[in-house]
Amino acid sequence: MLKIIVPTIMLIPFTLMAPSKWLWPTTLIQSLTISILSFIWLKAPAGTNWNNLNTITATDGLSTPLMVLSCWLLPLMILASQKHMTYEPLSRQRMFIVLMTSLQIALVIAFSATELLLFYVMFETTLIPTLILITRWGNQAERLNAGTYFLFYTLAGSLPLLVALLLLQNTTGTLSLLTLQYTPIISMTTTADKLWWAGCLLAFLVKMPLYGMHLWLPKAHVEAPIAGSMVLAAVLLKLGGYGMMRMLILLQPLTKELSYSFIVLALWGIIMTGMICLRQTDLKSLIAYSSVGHMGLVAGGILTQTSWGLTGALVLMIAHGLTSSALFCLANINYERTHSRTMLLARGLQMLLPLMATWWFMTSLANLALPPLPNLMGELVIITSLFNWSGWTIAVTGTGMLITAGYSLYMFLMTQRGRIPTHIISIDPSHTREHLLIILHLLPLLLLVMKPELIWGWIT
């Protein structure tokens, strides 16, 4: 564990002292080295057993893929941010990289924490760098409003979780995940127990976010700089799913009865966000709403509390993290050239950037879950577990998948096909850096088709 955490911490003084000419290349190389080192975690045998165990951190089949994804994302964020950070003063460039690095440290510790209180502290710590990224480097004046929404939604959801964890400590005498699994199951019968159950889950449902608690997400995504959008879509939403998987095991007797309404809300959210996506004009907003729909499917899978549901949720979280991050990168590449996120004002780009259209096509197909990509594998496994829970869910999930295919193709056709608008007179050619960025998103997705047990080994 220290092989990754110590070099990541040392990246902060390294960033502050690096000569200005070499700031971006050297931080990129060091973060890429750290992310390649993190593949060591994947060597551990798959299963529910703990590996790399020490006093406060450990890895298992659930946390390992999410930690590797967090490490993999830092070099990609540095690569994506280079262009729009060039004109910033040097001190702000350094601050930007330091914030992204501190976010990675918090995420790695959150995913590997064996103490629930340490997990809670790191869960909240990720708020601060993300908030600064949105409010300081956002695109428009609304970024302060978006930051406020993001902060207060997450804080309001998280405070009941803190109270719930302190009550759990009081009842069982421990908050360690290693010992909690051996404590006797508490028979939860009173109304207070039901409130405790809701308190444990509320923070994660807001973070995912579940439909109805999702209003902060499109605002935060639209206003955030590219690095903020990438880390929000790829990893921070997954913190909610990870927390739910960890906590629901402790809440077992009540989940069967109380999760009904949340599953219904999650499934309704898939349809509603899909319909919203079909009416979107703003490219980043469309991708943000599609994330809400996908995370609704993940929430439904987790709440069924079956091994199929949990496996599908983990697979879909990893696949969606890579896909939506790639989509945000592509949207940003368009924005840097056309200075508009409105799809009507930036269409017909296939004629101008033909290779970029290939990446758009591949990423759109990944978003609508084309076989044999892990996106389809995750969605099918979740839909099977939901169908087993209730036969009626097949109508909702089937319609949801149909709408997802509709808006993914709509997004591709609106941005790439059609006549070039008359106001686009000249456009920068695409750069090797941008092609490399998208390849580094799509390559892991394609390679996971060959070895899917890396991301579904937790249950098997």
Secondary structure, 3 states (H helix, E strand, C coil): CHHHHHHHHHHHHHHHHCCHHHHHHHHHHHHHHHHHHHHHHHHCCCCCCCECCCCCECECCCHHHHHHHHHHHHHHHHHHHHHHHCCCCHHHHHHHHHHHHHHHHHHHHHHHECEHHHHHHHHHHCHHHHHHHHHHHCCCCCHHHHHHHHHHHHHHHHHHHHHHHHHHHHHHCCCEHHHHCCCCCCCCCCHHHHHHHHHHHHHHHHHCCCCCCCCHHHHHHHHCCHHHHHHHHHHHHHHHHHHHHHHHCCCHHHHHHHHHHHHHHHHHHHHHHHHHHHCCCEHHHHHHHHHHHHHHHHHHHHHCCCHHHHHHHHHHHHHHHHHHHHHHHHHHHHHHHHCCCEHHHCCCCCCCCHHHHHHHHHHHHHHCCCCCCHHHHHHHHHHHHHHHHCCCHHHHHHHHHHHHHHHHHHHHHHHHCCCCCCCCCCCCCCCHHHHHHHHHHHHHHHHHHHCCHHHHCCCC
